[in-house]
Amino acid sequence: MFACRIRSFIVAELPLLFLKVIMSGSEARISLRVYPSAARSEVVGFTEGVLQVKVAAPPVKGKANRELIALLSQALGVAKGTLTIIKGHTSRSKVIAIDGLSREDIIERLSPMAT
């Protein structure tokens, strides 16, 4: 079973309004910095408009990318099929497209107040 943890004290300290979300039609695009092979998978916070995410899977044969998609789908409350890696399949810096969510929805769902 996949466990999701959002470190709310870091997210609460930083205003999520500065998270860079680019709208393109019905999809939103966010920039991520991924740290593979972590002790556990979690959304850490963000720096300079880029969402920081740790994943427990190693960066081998797409395992870290699959775990990243699973973590974000659980954190945002959307199906895995609505998330697509647009850029950075083999890089730690990635751009993810989220279909069907607005900028406000993403910020609300990532904030510690949203439940």
Secondary structure as UniProt FT lines:
FT   STRAND          5..6
FT   HELIX           8..13
FT   HELIX           16..18
FT   STRAND          21..24
FT   TURN            25..26
FT   STRAND          27..35
FT   STRAND          42..47
FT   TURN            48..49
FT   STRAND          50..54
FT   TURN            61..62
FT   HELIX           63..76
FT   HELIX           80..82
FT   STRAND          83..87
FT   TURN            89..90
FT   STRAND          93..99
FT   HELIX           103..110
FT   TURN            112..113
//
